[in-house]
Amino acid sequence: MADNITLTIDGHPVSADPSQTVLDAARSAGVAIPTLCHHKDLLPYGGCRLCLVELRQGKRSQLVASCGYYAKAGLEVHTRSPRVLRARKLVLEVLLALMPYSEEIRRLAHENEVTETRYQRTMHYCVLCGLCVRYCDEVKHTNCIGFVGRGVERNVAWVPPDRYDQTCRTCFECMSLCPTGVFPSNFGLAEV
Amino acid sequence: MPEATEELCSLDRIDRIIDRYGGQRSALIQVLLDIQKEDKWLAEESLRHVASRLNVPLPQVYQVATFYKAFSLARRGRHLITVCMGTACHVRGSPRLFDRVSQKLGVGPGKTTHDGRFSLLTVNCMGCCALGPVLAIDEDYHSNPSAADLGRILSQYE
């Protein structure tokens, strides 16, 4: 294991391993960062943008997805700066418009003081976080489901459709990962 | 349509395409483009074969094949007719041109004629706005063909 490095998170020095992401470093230091598409067993994805943090270097500042940004010595990370909170609220507003009834999203929105959304509410069943697709690929190596289509038509599907009968019937592990709570309830298998 | 399967890229020819790229999984898009060029569309068995040869999971092959507009997962006719619906062509009357073609062929957008000769598609700009409203059959461009012109042009294609 490489030597530990020191970065500052919200003004406090934090010791981290260079193989850790900023998100992991912050969480092990007790700093909470909301995420939706992050899972400890999966590769960083950076899809939900909820974990955005601000990196400052002198006068320069940039927003990065902390789940895919590796810790570096001397990094100045801010997880609750006005810029971060603004970006986080925007993301939550979009998510809230996509899935106004998801408990997980409502909880995150509530925690971050987002009560209303400026966007038109729709009834989606998927936020395209990719947790199920990536779990099926990276952990189970079964590759039953995948993303199909693009843009507004993008969704998760069984490829080919009969993979559901062949493999999924005895697994369904991905369903407990779904942050929307809709995927499992479609099949009446989870307590939602 | 069983008689149509022989028109498809045989698996040997797909193998040859894959070998041309050294069987690299990074060549997935190029391989699919080459098959699309020969077959005019991507059949499920072609995709399955590519997936197993390149060692890419089938869902990932489908993810690529459904993402790019250059790929078609629906059977296509031998010739592709594209009518431009871009702003310039639209202003110059492409909806009327489209109706003309559509009526002549008896199919709507994205559909293929029963004899398998033509597929009809709309696109959003071909970059030759001065010819507008423009229609392309495979690689040939025609500027605002009349109904009579259309009959003559279409009869040239088998």
Chai-1 contact restraints between the chains, C-beta under 6 A:
chainA,res_idxA,chainB,res_idxB,connection_type,confidence,min_distance_angstrom,max_distance_angstrom,comment,restraint_id
A,N143,B,P57,contact,1.0,0.0,6.0,A-B,restraint_1
A,N143,B,P59,contact,1.0,0.0,6.0,A-B,restraint_2
A,G146,B,P59,contact,1.0,0.0,6.0,A-B,restraint_3
A,G146,B,Y62,contact,1.0,0.0,6.0,A-B,restraint_4
A,G146,B,Q63,contact,1.0,0.0,6.0,A-B,restraint_5
A,F147,B,Q63,contact,1.0,0.0,6.0,A-B,restraint_6
A,V148,B,Y62,contact,1.0,0.0,6.0,A-B,restraint_7
A,V148,B,T66,contact,1.0,0.0,6.0,A-B,restraint_8
A,G149,B,T66,contact,1.0,0.0,6.0,A-B,restraint_9
A,R150,B,F67,contact,1.0,0.0,6.0,A-B,restraint_10
A,V159,B,L58,contact,1.0,0.0,6.0,A-B,restraint_11
A,V159,B,P59,contact,1.0,0.0,6.0,A-B,restraint_12
A,V159,B,Y62,contact,1.0,0.0,6.0,A-B,restraint_13
